Amino acid sequence: MNIITDKTFDEERALYGVKDLTVKNCAFDGPADGESAFKECRNIVADECFFNLRYPFWHDEGVEIAASEMTALCRAALWYSHHINIRGTKLHGIKALRECSDVVMQDCDIVSPEFGWSVRGITMENCTAESEYFMMRSDHLHFRNVQMKGKYSFQYITDSVFEDCIFDTKDAFWHAKNVVVKNSVVKGEYLAWYCEDVTFENCRIIGTQPLCYCKNLKLLNCEMIETDLCFEKSEVEATITTPVDSIKNPLCGHIYVPGVGEIIRDEEESKGEIIIGKPCCCA
């Protein structure tokens, strides 16, 4: 593999189409303000590099980025690229990851609105993220120890697992399908409306009006804090370990809960059973 060290690139398509290249301690910055430094490349390693220009990694195959920084001016950094490994890197430009596949991220700091749209297959571990519409329409996500803050996260995702995470995000998991969330904290308003085949296991759920209009929703040994108007028109099987402020019109299923401030039944089709003060018979 060829190696370039300690260079600065600012021209348009500076390294277009290159293969089997390592760039170390290089800067993609300067007055020429060129775009698309690594477009249509193969087997690229960027180590300890600084990216301050737009669209550096588009239509690439095999990208490794380590100990690097992508600034707010580094817009849309990785699009239409595959087989990507990013470690110890700051991704601070808008729309940093889109239409990519086979992505691994470790120890990264993400500050990027509209991050991760239409990604197929991403493993993320020990990362922090601040974003809006985070990971929308993506599938096969596996997150572990990820802290995320923002709005409208994980909408329309499918076939995903989240473990040991902390999410502070409004409208998370809307229309999600086939998702498991384990040992995590999920804080925010209107959690997981219209989701299907979603399971929360050993989680703490915080915020108003969660889990409405759901199909085949499961909660296993979950805490619910400051949660009111829960489960409206949802198909739900739930074992809850804390009192709930209010439950409204669960469509069907069983909800085991130690206490409920208010049960609202003003819809004839609300047939979900609420069992107060008794453990789940299948626990």
C-alpha positions in Angstrom: 0.0 0.0 0.0 1.3 3.5 -0.9 1.7 6.0 1.9 1.4 9.8 1.9 2.3 11.7 5.0 2.2 15.3 6.2 0.6 16.8 3.0 -2.2 19.3 2.5 -4.8 18.9 -0.3 -7.3 21.5 -1.3 -7.9 20.9 -5.0 -11.1 19.4 -6.6 -11.0 15.5 -6.5 -7.5 15.6 -5.1 -7.1 11.8 -5.0 -9.9 10.7 -7.3 -10.0 7.0 -8.1 -6.9 6.0 -6.2 -6.5 2.5 -4.8 -4.5 1.0 -1.9 -3.5 4.2 -0.3 -2.7 5.3 3.3 -2.8 9.1 4.1 -1.3 9.9 7.5 -1.3 13.3 9.3 -2.7 15.0 6.2 -5.1 17.9 5.9 -7.9 18.3 3.4 -8.2 22.1 3.6 -7.2 25.3 1.9 -8.1 28.2 -0.4 -8.9 26.1 -3.5 -11.9 24.8 -1.5 -12.0 21.6 -3.6 -14.6 18.9 -3.1 -14.7 15.1 -3.3 -11.1 14.3 -2.3 -11.5 10.5 -2.4 -14.3 9.9 -4.8 -14.5 6.5 -6.5 -11.6 5.1 -4.5 -10.7 1.6 -3.2 -9.0 0.5 0.0 -8.2 3.8 1.6 -6.8 4.4 5.1 -6.9 7.9 6.6 -5.0 8.1 9.9 -4.8 11.3 12.0 -6.2 13.4 9.2 -8.1 16.7 9.2 -11.1 17.1 6.9 -12.4 20.6 6.4 -13.8 20.3 2.8 -17.0 18.8 1.4 -17.9 15.3 0.3 -14.5 13.5 0.9 -15.7 9.9 0.7 -18.3 9.2 -2.0 -18.7 5.9 -4.0 -15.8 4.3 -2.2 -15.1 0.6 -1.4 -13.0 -0.2 1.7 -12.5 2.9 3.9 -10.7 3.0 7.2 -10.6 6.3 9.2 -8.8 6.6 12.5 -8.0 9.3 15.0 -9.2 12.0 12.6 -11.5 15.1 12.6 -14.3 16.1 10.2 -15.3 19.7 10.9 -18.7 21.3 10.5 -17.5 22.4 7.0 -17.0 18.7 6.0 -20.5 18.2 4.8 -21.9 14.8 3.7 -18.6 13.1 4.4 -19.5 9.5 3.5 -22.1 8.7 0.9 -22.7 5.7 -1.3 -19.7 3.9 0.2 -19.3 0.4 1.6 -17.1 -1.6 4.0 -16.2 1.3 6.3 -14.4 1.3 9.7 -14.2 4.5 11.7 -12.4 4.7 15.0 -11.7 7.5 17.4 -12.9 10.2 15.0 -15.0 13.4 15.2 -17.8 13.6 12.6 -19.1 17.1 13.0 -20.5 17.9 9.5 -24.2 17.7 8.5 -25.4 14.4 6.8 -22.1 12.7 7.6 -23.2 9.1 6.7 -25.8 8.2 4.1 -26.6 5.3 1.7 -23.7 3.3 3.0 -23.4 -0.3 4.1 -21.2 -2.6 6.3 -20.1 0.2 8.7 -18.3 -0.2 12.0 -17.8 2.8 14.3 -16.0 2.8 17.6 -15.2 5.6 20.1 -16.5 8.3 17.8 -18.1 11.7 18.5 -20.9 12.5 16.2 -22.4 16.0 15.9 -24.3 15.8 12.6 -28.0 16.5 11.8 -29.6 13.9 9.5 -26.8 11.4 10.3 -27.1 7.8 9.1 -30.0 7.8 6.6 -30.6 4.6 4.6 -27.6 2.8 6.0 -27.6 -1.0 5.7 -25.6 -2.7 8.5 -23.9 -0.6 11.1 -22.2 -1.6 14.3 -21.6 1.3 16.7 -19.9 1.0 20.1 -18.8 3.5 22.7 -19.9 6.5 20.7 -21.7 9.7 21.5 -24.1 11.4 19.1 -26.0 14.6 18.7 -28.4 14.7 15.8 -31.9 15.1 14.3 -33.5 12.4 12.3 -30.7 10.1 13.4 -30.4 6.8 11.4 -33.7 7.3 9.6 -34.7 4.4 7.3 -31.7 2.3 8.2 -31.6 -1.4 8.9 -29.5 -4.0 10.8 -28.2 -1.6 13.4 -26.3 -3.0 16.4 -25.5 -0.4 19.0 -23.7 -0.9 22.3 -22.9 1.8 24.9 -24.0 4.6 22.6 -25.2 8.0 24.1 -27.4 10.0 21.8 -29.2 13.3 22.2 -31.5 14.9 19.7 -34.9 14.6 18.0 -36.8 12.1 15.8 -34.2 9.3 16.0 -34.5 5.8 14.6 -37.6 6.4 12.5 -38.5 3.6 10.1 -35.6 1.4 11.1 -35.8 -2.4 10.9 -34.0 -5.5 12.2 -31.9 -3.8 14.9 -30.5 -4.3 18.4 -29.5 -1.7 21.0 -27.8 -2.6 24.2 -26.6 -0.6 27.2 -27.5 2.7 25.5 -28.8 6.1 26.7 -31.1 8.0 24.4 -32.5 11.4 25.1 -34.6 12.0 22.0 -38.1 13.0 21.1 -40.2 10.7 18.8 -37.7 7.8 18.9 -38.4 4.6 17.0 -41.5 5.7 15.1 -42.6 3.1 12.6 -39.7 0.8 13.7 -40.0 -2.9 12.9 -38.3 -5.9 14.5 -36.2 -4.0 17.1 -34.9 -5.1 20.5 -33.7 -2.5 23.1 -32.0 -4.0 26.2 -30.6 -2.6 29.4 -31.0 1.0 28.2 -32.5 4.4 29.1 -34.9 6.0 26.6 -36.0 9.5 27.5 -38.3 11.6 25.4 -41.8 12.4 24.3 -44.0 10.1 22.2 -41.8 7.0 22.2 -42.2 4.4 19.4 -45.6 5.3 18.0 -46.7 3.0 15.2 -43.9 0.5 15.8 -44.2 -3.2 15.1 -42.5 -6.2 16.7 -40.5 -4.0 19.1 -39.3 -5.3 22.5 -37.9 -3.3 25.4 -36.1 -5.5 28.0 -34.8 -4.2 31.4 -35.1 -0.6 30.2 -36.0 2.7 31.9 -38.5 4.6 29.8 -39.1 8.3 30.7 -41.5 10.8 29.2 -45.1 11.5 28.2 -47.4 9.4 25.9 -45.1 6.5 25.0 -45.9 3.4 23.0 -49.1 4.2 21.2 -50.6 2.6 18.1 -48.1 -0.3 18.4 -48.4 -3.9 17.1 -46.9 -6.8 18.9 -45.1 -4.6 21.5 -43.4 -6.2 24.4 -41.9 -4.8 27.6 -40.0 -7.1 29.9 -39.2 -5.9 33.4 -39.1 -2.2 32.4 -39.3 0.9 34.6 -41.6 3.7 33.4 -41.0 7.1 34.9 -43.2 10.2 34.4 -45.2 8.3 31.8 -48.8 9.2 31.2 -51.4 8.2 28.5 -49.4 5.0 27.8 -50.2 2.3 25.3 -53.1 4.0 23.5 -54.5 1.6 20.9 -51.5 -0.7 21.2 -51.2 -4.5 21.1 -49.0 -5.0 24.1 -47.6 -7.6 26.5 -45.8 -5.7 29.3 -44.3 -6.4 32.7 -43.6 -3.0 34.4 -41.8 -2.7 37.7 -42.8 0.9 38.6 -46.1 2.7 38.9 -47.4 4.4 35.8 -49.1 7.8 35.8 -51.9 6.8 33.4 -52.8 4.1 30.9 -55.2 4.9 28.0 -57.2 2.5 25.9 -54.8 -0.4 25.3 -56.2 -2.3 22.4 -55.3 -5.8 23.5 -52.8 -7.9 25.5 -51.8 -7.8 29.2 -50.1 -5.1 31.2 -48.7 -6.1 34.6 -47.9 -3.0 36.7 -47.6 -2.4 40.5 -49.8 0.7 40.3 -51.6 3.1 38.0 -52.6 6.7 38.8 -55.4 6.6 36.2 -56.9 4.1 33.8 -58.7 5.8 30.9 -61.3 3.6 29.1 -63.3 5.7 26.7 -63.0 3.5 23.5 -65.2 0.5 23.1 -62.5 -1.5 21.3 -60.1 -1.1 24.3 -59.7 -4.7 25.5 -56.2 -4.8 26.8 -56.1 -6.2 30.4 -54.4 -4.2 33.1 -53.3 -6.3 36.1 -52.3 -4.2 39.1 -50.1 -5.4 41.9 -49.6 -9.0 40.6 -46.4 -10.4 38.9 -46.7 -11.6 35.4 -47.7 -15.3 35.4 -45.0 -16.1 32.8 -42.2 -14.1 34.5 
